[in-house]
Amino acid sequence: MSPKELQYIEDALGHEQFLKSQCQQAMGQLTDPELKNTVNQLMAKHQELFSRFYNLV
């Protein structure tokens, strides 16, 4: 893997981690169960993507 490719993966990891944390923050502020469920699903998807990118390294 080239240094440039590694940098792309590191950037993607950072983005997924940020998006997951934003979902966690939103879940703490939401009261509607349906919205909470939707955000929880988004958070799980970002965790899955993080894991997939991490496994590329």
C-alpha positions in Angstrom: 0.0 0.0 0.0 1.4 3.4 -1.0 1.7 6.2 1.5 -1.0 8.1 -0.4 -3.4 5.2 -0.1 -2.6 4.9 3.6 -3.4 8.6 4.1 -6.7 8.1 2.3 -7.6 5.3 4.7 -6.5 7.3 7.7 -8.7 10.2 6.6 -11.7 7.8 6.0 -11.2 6.4 9.5 -11.2 9.8 11.0 -14.4 10.8 9.1 -16.2 7.6 10.2 -15.1 8.1 13.8 -16.4 11.7 13.7 -19.7 10.7 12.1 -20.2 8.0 14.7 -19.6 10.5 17.5 -22.1 12.9 16.0 -24.7 10.2 16.0 -23.9 9.4 19.6 -24.3 13.0 20.5 -27.6 13.3 18.6 -29.0 10.2 20.3 -28.4 11.8 23.6 -30.6 14.8 22.6 -33.4 13.0 20.8 -36.6 12.0 22.5 -38.5 10.6 19.5 -38.0 6.8 19.6 -38.2 6.5 15.8 -35.6 9.1 15.2 -33.4 7.5 17.9 -33.7 4.2 16.2 -32.8 5.7 12.8 -29.7 7.5 14.3 -28.7 4.3 16.0 -28.8 2.5 12.7 -26.6 5.2 11.2 -24.2 4.9 14.0 -24.0 1.2 13.5 -23.3 1.7 9.8 -20.5 4.2 10.5 -19.0 1.6 13.0 -19.2 -1.0 10.3 -17.5 1.2 7.7 -14.8 2.2 10.3 -14.1 -1.5 10.8 -13.9 -2.2 7.1 -11.5 0.6 6.5 -9.4 -0.4 9.6 -9.1 -4.0 8.2 -7.6 -2.6 5.0 -4.5 -1.4 6.8 
